[in-house]
């Protein structure tokens, strides 16, 4: 199973980025093997509008089954939900710590956005 985590950096030791659409990176982790790939989100990070939708489309195209972020806005939520991607919220831990919490079932699977659009 592949999971994408919004991250401030490009390693497993990076902190979870509390923003989804404007996260600096997405760390895509294969839960079974532990392999990971960092995906730069810079092009989407700097657009004036639609960052949540475009970031959601990007991670859905990466073939992830779940997304983990600090917060999720309504546009990103709808886009991920339509793509069949599960959405989980996490705190400001490292990506590695967050993945371990996900494996133990400690993260909240959300059924709605937890912030309004254009949240900074």
Secondary structure as GFF3:
##gff-version 3
##sequence-region A 1 120
A	DSSP	beta_strand	2	7	.	.	.	ID=ss1
A	DSSP	beta_strand	25	30	.	.	.	ID=ss2
A	DSSP	beta_strand	36	40	.	.	.	ID=ss3
A	DSSP	alpha_helix	42	45	.	.	.	ID=ss4
A	DSSP	alpha_helix	51	61	.	.	.	ID=ss5
A	DSSP	beta_strand	66	69	.	.	.	ID=ss6
A	DSSP	alpha_helix	74	82	.	.	.	ID=ss7
A	DSSP	beta_strand	86	89	.	.	.	ID=ss8
A	DSSP	alpha_helix	95	103	.	.	.	ID=ss9
A	DSSP	beta_strand	108	109	.	.	.	ID=ss10
###
